[in-house]
Amino acid sequence: MEQADVVIIGGAVVGASTAWHLACALGEKARVVVLEKDFSYARSATALSVTSIRQQFSCAVNIRASLCGLAFIRAARERFGADFGFHEHGYLFLASAAGRSALAANLAIQHAEGADIVWHEPAELAARFPWLNTEGLAAGSWGRSGEGWFDGYGLMQAMRREARAAGVTWREAKAAGIDGQVVRLADGGAIRAGRIVIAAGTGSTSLAASAGIVLPVHTRKRMVFTFRCAEAIARMPLLIDPTGVYARPEGDGYLCGLAPAEHEDPDVGDEDGPAWEPDWSWFEERVWPVLAARVPAFEAIRTGRAWACHYDLNLFDHNALIGPWPAAPHILLATGFSGHGMQQAPAAGRVIAEHLAGRPPSVDLADLSPARLLDGRRVQERNVW
Ligand SMILES: Cc1cc2nc3c(=O)[nH]c(=O)nc-3n(C[C@H](O)[C@H](O)[C@H](O)COP(=O)(O)OP(=O)(O)OC[C@H]3O[C@@H](n4cnc5c(N)ncnc54)[C@H](O)[C@@H]3O)c2cc1C
């Protein structure tokens, strides 16, 4: 049977980051195989993501992970010879009276971790963002630096390219299951692995189940809509309305969306059909009316394209699971990113690679250890939308 020191299942941004960091840590001393079922990446969250980075979380560990991602993006030109188009316009979280104290509490956590986030009273919002309708707002918080959006797909491809150049094997193959140390392939093959990393996004739950690991990671549909507007808004940040509707610039237009509330957000499967189709009535009825009221310039728009995509939502506490599974420590999890895996991939890959190389972690992600599922210790992220 084929042998490998490490098999990474899933070759998108989290798998690529793990492979790249592992190649840096171990060089060609280790045989590392990445299994990716679809080299087109057409349905991976990585290819369909809004791919933004923020420090405006409610959990310190997410802020630390994001700051690590920020440093990685900033160092990208030197490392990979490209800057991945980082638009450092910030996030602008808006709060109504009901959300003001939570916004303030989150800000205190963000400041304690060193994030550059600024508090704005409504009058200050109106002065800094004259295109914004501040009616019904009680406060806002804006990322003055370190937040924005970037070419996450390009970053994934760069890590993949460099990992391959350093000797990592990237194979187009679907993992069908895990039996002890053996990864079974859908084509009938098998690989015996010293360690196995499950970084398969929405495919992770069934793979883990085949190894007897029950994950509360569910597949949820999200939709992204694009539009153009005659009026250009200079340096618009990624705006998050108190309703959860978000919008940001994209190319010469804008993109936007809204995650459904839990009761209207069922699990979806991978089959073709409605789960992969955008529903323009969602935009028309739920997204655009909010945006047009919040940004009057968006009353006159021309709609563009839209897409549906899936991500891995950890219903336990809306946070990633990163690290070894206690009862089977040869299996490491890097999944359940709950909508923030683009910015957390550098930190996740780095910490997993350090663990595999027998080194202490250089970023403290211990709160995201999968052991918390067994201990019942939730690290609840409130800033998920
Ligand atoms: C609409 C939307 C907006 C988002 N916005 C942001 C954002 O602004 N910022 C942010 O940080 N994150 C964002 N995310 C989340 C982010 O895109 C994901 O967390 C991240 O892409 C997860 O990467 P991944 O590598 O874990 O998973 P994926 O990108 O889903 O990759 C998993 C890979 O595993 C492969 N695979 C699955 N099963 C198997 C198998 N059995 N065998 C072999 N290969 C397999 C798949 O083909 C796939 O390529 C967003 C996601 C969506 C959907």
The ligand as an SDF file (V2000), in Angstrom:
LIG
                    3D

 53 58  0  0  0  0  0  0  0  0999 V2000
  -20.4700   33.6060    0.6760 C   0  0  0  0  0  0  0  0  0  0  0  0
  -19.2580   33.3700    1.5150 C   0  0  0  0  0  0  0  0  0  0  0  0
  -18.5750   34.4500    1.9980 C   0  0  0  0  0  0  0  0  0  0  0  0
  -17.4470   34.2580    2.7770 C   0  0  0  0  0  0  0  0  0  0  0  0
  -16.7590   35.3540    3.1920 N   0  0  0  0  0  0  0  0  0  0  0  0
  -15.6310   35.1930    3.9190 C   0  0  0  0  0  0  0  0  0  0  0  0
  -14.8820   36.3220    4.3030 C   0  0  0  0  0  0  0  0  0  0  0  0
  -15.2350   37.4500    3.9860 O   0  0  0  0  0  0  0  0  0  0  0  0
  -13.7570   36.1060    5.0260 N   0  0  0  0  0  0  0  0  0  0  0  0
  -13.3610   34.8630    5.4050 C   0  0  0  0  0  0  0  0  0  0  0  0
  -12.3530   34.7450    6.0970 O   0  0  0  0  0  0  0  0  0  0  0  0
  -14.0410   33.7680    5.0290 N   0  0  0  0  0  0  0  0  0  0  0  0
  -15.1710   33.9130    4.3030 C   0  0  0  0  0  0  0  0  0  0  0  0
  -15.8960   32.8310    3.9320 N   0  0  0  0  0  0  0  0  0  0  0  0
  -15.5010   31.5150    4.4110 C   0  0  0  0  0  0  0  0  0  0  0  0
  -14.3400   30.9710    3.6570 C   0  0  0  0  0  0  0  0  0  0  0  0
  -14.5580   31.0950    2.2700 O   0  0  0  0  0  0  0  0  0  0  0  0
  -14.1660   29.5140    4.0660 C   0  0  0  0  0  0  0  0  0  0  0  0
  -14.1050   29.4300    5.4840 O   0  0  0  0  0  0  0  0  0  0  0  0
  -12.8750   28.9480    3.5040 C   0  0  0  0  0  0  0  0  0  0  0  0
  -12.8550   29.0880    2.1080 O   0  0  0  0  0  0  0  0  0  0  0  0
  -12.7730   27.4950    3.9040 C   0  0  0  0  0  0  0  0  0  0  0  0
  -11.6850   26.9360    3.2300 O   0  0  0  0  0  0  0  0  0  0  0  0
  -11.4610   25.3660    3.2880 P   0  0  0  0  0  0  0  0  0  0  0  0
  -10.2130   25.0930    2.5660 O   0  0  0  0  0  0  0  0  0  0  0  0
  -11.6190   24.9220    4.7010 O   0  0  0  0  0  0  0  0  0  0  0  0
  -12.7530   24.7850    2.5640 O   0  0  0  0  0  0  0  0  0  0  0  0
  -13.1940   24.7770    0.9670 P   0  0  0  0  0  0  0  0  0  0  0  0
  -12.7380   26.0290    0.3460 O   0  0  0  0  0  0  0  0  0  0  0  0
  -14.6030   24.4550    0.9660 O   0  0  0  0  0  0  0  0  0  0  0  0
  -12.3240   23.6210    0.4480 O   0  0  0  0  0  0  0  0  0  0  0  0
  -12.5060   22.2740    0.8060 C   0  0  0  0  0  0  0  0  0  0  0  0
  -11.8940   21.4710   -0.3040 C   0  0  0  0  0  0  0  0  0  0  0  0
  -11.9510   20.1140    0.0550 O   0  0  0  0  0  0  0  0  0  0  0  0
  -12.2800   19.3680   -1.0900 C   0  0  0  0  0  0  0  0  0  0  0  0
  -12.8890   18.1160   -0.6190 N   0  0  0  0  0  0  0  0  0  0  0  0
  -14.0510   17.9670    0.0520 C   0  0  0  0  0  0  0  0  0  0  0  0
  -14.2890   16.6860    0.3380 N   0  0  0  0  0  0  0  0  0  0  0  0
  -13.2260   15.9940   -0.1640 C   0  0  0  0  0  0  0  0  0  0  0  0
  -12.8970   14.6190   -0.1930 C   0  0  0  0  0  0  0  0  0  0  0  0
  -13.6920   13.6840    0.3520 N   0  0  0  0  0  0  0  0  0  0  0  0
  -11.7310   14.2440   -0.7970 N   0  0  0  0  0  0  0  0  0  0  0  0
  -10.9140   15.1820   -1.3600 C   0  0  0  0  0  0  0  0  0  0  0  0
  -11.2080   16.4930   -1.3760 N   0  0  0  0  0  0  0  0  0  0  0  0
  -12.3350   16.8980   -0.7770 C   0  0  0  0  0  0  0  0  0  0  0  0
  -13.2370   20.2580   -1.8540 C   0  0  0  0  0  0  0  0  0  0  0  0
  -13.2740   19.9140   -3.2400 O   0  0  0  0  0  0  0  0  0  0  0  0
  -12.6520   21.6290   -1.6040 C   0  0  0  0  0  0  0  0  0  0  0  0
  -11.7790   22.0530   -2.6240 O   0  0  0  0  0  0  0  0  0  0  0  0
  -17.0180   32.9740    3.1140 C   0  0  0  0  0  0  0  0  0  0  0  0
  -17.6870   31.8600    2.6080 C   0  0  0  0  0  0  0  0  0  0  0  0
  -18.7980   32.0420    1.8000 C   0  0  0  0  0  0  0  0  0  0  0  0
  -19.4910   30.8490    1.2580 C   0  0  0  0  0  0  0  0  0  0  0  0
  1  2  1  0
  2  3  1  0
  2 52  2  0
  3  4  2  0
  4  5  1  0
  4 50  1  0
  5  6  2  0
  6  7  1  0
  6 13  1  0
  7  8  2  0
  7  9  1  0
  9 10  1  0
 10 11  2  0
 10 12  1  0
 12 13  2  0
 13 14  1  0
 14 15  1  0
 14 50  1  0
 15 16  1  0
 16 17  1  0
 16 18  1  0
 18 19  1  0
 18 20  1  0
 20 21  1  0
 20 22  1  0
 22 23  1  0
 23 24  1  0
 24 25  2  0
 24 26  1  0
 24 27  1  0
 27 28  1  0
 28 29  2  0
 28 30  1  0
 28 31  1  0
 31 32  1  0
 32 33  1  0
 33 34  1  0
 33 48  1  0
 34 35  1  0
 35 36  1  0
 35 46  1  0
 36 37  1  0
 36 45  1  0
 37 38  2  0
 38 39  1  0
 39 40  1  0
 39 45  2  0
 40 41  1  0
 40 42  2  0
 42 43  1  0
 43 44  2  0
 44 45  1  0
 46 47  1  0
 46 48  1  0
 48 49  1  0
 50 51  2  0
 51 52  1  0
 52 53  1  0
M  END
$$$$
